[in-house]
Amino acid sequence: MIVEQIWTGNAYRNFNYLIACGETGEALAIDPLDHEKCLARARELGWNITQVLNTHEHPDHTGGNAATIAATGARLLAHANARDTIPGIDRGLQAGDIIRVGKTVELEALDTPGHTMCHICLLSHTDTPAIFSGDTLFNAGAGNCHHGGHPPQLYSTFSEQLAQLADDTLVYPGHDYLTHNLEFTLDREPGNDQAANLLEKVKDQDPNRPLVTDMALERQINTFMRLDSPIVIAKLREAFPDLPKELDSQTVFLKLRELRNSW
């Protein structure tokens, strides 16, 4: 599996992706909002985009569909329940469905509601796994639930699916929010040396060549995966003095998400 992470350079800081089979040159485009960059990069590499996949229905992820498909004849894949919000879906995906690209690439669809209720993440079946996480999991952060989402569902996705991923799983999100997310981590957990050191390393990074985290690192730097941290909980009590004495993980997650909404 060959992965091309394409920095759009737009105001929303979107990443687009091409995933290709090295044997056949067939490629899958994930959320190709900047269709010109995606098509140009595919041409440079001699790849043929045969499929387009939307992680979810928001326009900054679907906006390049029409132009990409017009240029390539690719089939469109998205969540099976997104047919009313994403025009022209050729294949509706459900949890466990397999997407094959060429002869060598196999990706598993994960049904990951929360950011929206029709959100798909892709997990590669490779020696070093990778998750293409759209707006569900960001480097050092979690998606918001402002436009059609549901915070308790996002917590369930994190606790029941993302928490189960292997440590070496690479994380490829839909946006570059790493620096700001690390700053939030340090606001919520002062003294997190891993987050502080990483922030110093990446604060001036070129988003055309960004750091790719893995789940082992996420468990150290991502506040939404540090729900048992005594410091995180103590700081949360400062922000929400009426919290009960005993806190469950879901409450911690939801209160962190609430704080992040306006941070």
N, C-alpha and C positions, 0 to 999 in steps of 0.2 A: 504494500500500500504506500502510495506517494501522496503526501499532503502539501498543498500550497495554501498558505494563510495569506489572504489578500487584504491589506489595509486600505480602506476606502478614503480616509482622510476627511470624512464629512463631519458635520457638527455633532452627530450622534456617536461618533467613534466606532462605527461598525467594522467588524471583520466579516469577510466572505471567504468561502473555502472551495477549493477544487480537490477532489479525492480521485486518484487515478490508479488504474491497473498498469503496472510497468510492462506487462507482456503485450497487451493489446492497444494501449493508449486511450482506452475508453475512460471517461471521467464523469463524476457526479459533481454538480455544482450545488453547494448549500447556501441558501439565502443570498443569491447573487444580485444584491441591490445595485452595486456598481457593475452593471453588465458589460460596460466597455472594458473595464480592467479585467474582468473575468474572461471575456472572450479573447482579449488580446493576449493574456497570459497563456490560455489554452493553445492559441495559435503558435506562440513562441515555443511551446514545449511539444508541439505536434500532437496534441490531444484532441479527442472528439468528445464533446459534452453530449452524452446520450440521456442523462437524467438530471432533473432539477428537483431538489428537496427543500421544502420550507419547514423550518422548525416550528413555526407558529404563524398566526394570521396578521400580525402587525405590519403596516405598510413599509416600514424600514427593513423588513425581511422579505416581503413579497413584491416590492416595487420593481424589481428587475426581471420578474418572470417573463412577461410578454416579449420583451426584446431578446432575452436569452433563448427562449423557445423559438421565436421567429427566425433567429439566426442559425439554430442548430437542429430543429425538429425534435428536441428532447421531450421526454415524458415528464409530467409533473407529479410529484409525490408529496403527500402531506397527511396529517392526522385524518382518520376516517370521518370524524365529526366536524371537520372544518369545511365541508363542501359548500355550506351557505356563506362562508366568509372568505374563501380562497377560490376564485373562479378557475375552472378548467382542470381540476384534479383528475389525473388519469388512474392513479392508484392510491386508495385510502389505506393508511397504515394503522395497525393496532399493535399492542404490546406483543413482542416476540417475533414480529414479522422480520424477515431477512431481506436486505437489499444487497444485491450482487452487482459489482462493477467489474466488467471484463471477466477474466478467468481467475483472478487472484484475490479480489477484495470482497469481504463479507462483513456487512454491518447489521447490527440488530437494533430494531426500533424499540425504544423505551417510551412508555406512556407516562409523561412527567408533568401532570397538571400543577398549577399554582400561579405562575406568571400569567398564563391564560389557561383555560380548561381544555384547550386543544393543542397541547405542546408536545413535541417529539424531541427526544435526544437520541443520538446515534452512538452505539458502543461498538467499536471495531473488534472483530475476532482476529487478533494478531498477537504475535509473541509479546510485544509490548502493547497493551491495550490503550485505546484512546477514546475519550468521550467528546462528542461534538454537542455542546450543551446549550446552544442558543442563548435564551435569556433566563434560563433556570439557574445555572451555576456559573458565576463569573470567577475569574482569578481573584481570590481573597474576598469574594462576596456572593450575594444571592440576588436573584431578580426581584423587582418590585411586583405589586399586584394591582396597579392603578387602573388598567384598562382591560377589564374582563377576567381578572384573576381572583384568587381566594387564598389568603395567607395560611389557614390551617391545611389546605391541600398542599401548599408549598412545603410546609413543615413535614407533611407525610412523605412527600417525594424525597426530601433530604434524608429523613430518618429511615425510610424503608428501602430506598433504592441507592441514592448516592453514597450513603454511609457504608454500603456493602461493597463498594468498588475497591479493587485491589490498590495497594499503595502506589504501584508503578503506573497506574492509569494516567495518561497525559490528558490535560484539560484544554480544550479548544472552545472558547466561548464566543458569543455573538458580538461582543463589544470589548473595547480596551478601557476598563475602569480600574486597572490594577492599582495605580498610585493612590487614587482617592479611597479605594477600598482599604488599602493598607493604613491610610490615615485614620479611617474609621476604626479599624482594629486597634490601633494604638490609643485612640480616644476611649475605647471600651475596655482595653486591657493594657494599661500602662505597664511597661516592664516586659512586654513580649519582645524579647531580643531578636527572635527570628524575623518578626515583622519589621522591626526597626532596621535591622541590617539589610533586609531585602529592599525596603523603601529607599535607603541610601544608594543601593545598587541600581535601581530601575527608574529613579525619578527623572532622569534625563535620557532614558532609553529611546532608541529609534523605533517607532511603532511598526515600521516595515520589517524589523527584525526583533520582534518582542520575545521576552522570556516566556517559555512554555512551562507552566507548573505541572506538578503531578499531585495525586491525591495525598501522598505522604506529606508534601509541603502544605497543601490546603489544610490538612488537619492541624497544622502548627500555626497558620497565619490567618485563617478564615474564621472570623468571629462566629459565623453561623454554624460552624463545626466545633465550637469550643463552649458548648452549652453547660458543661460541668465545671468550667474554670471558676474557682472561688473569687478571683478578681473580677471577672465578667459579671458574676452574680452580685457581688458587693457594689459595683458601680451601677448596676441596674437598680438596686434598691435606693441608691441616691436619687435616681431619676424618677422612680416610682415608689415613694415611701409606703404606700398602702399595700404593697405586695404581701401575700401570705408568708408565714414563716417557712413552710415547706414549698419549694418551687419545683414543678415538673419541667422537663426539657421543652415541651411545647410552649409553655408560658414564656420561658426565657427567649425562645426563638421569636415568638410573636412580638414581644416587647422590643427586642433588638430590631426587628423589621420596622416596627412603628418609629423607633428613633431614627433609623436610617432614612426613612421617608422624607424627613425634614432636615437632615444633617448636611 
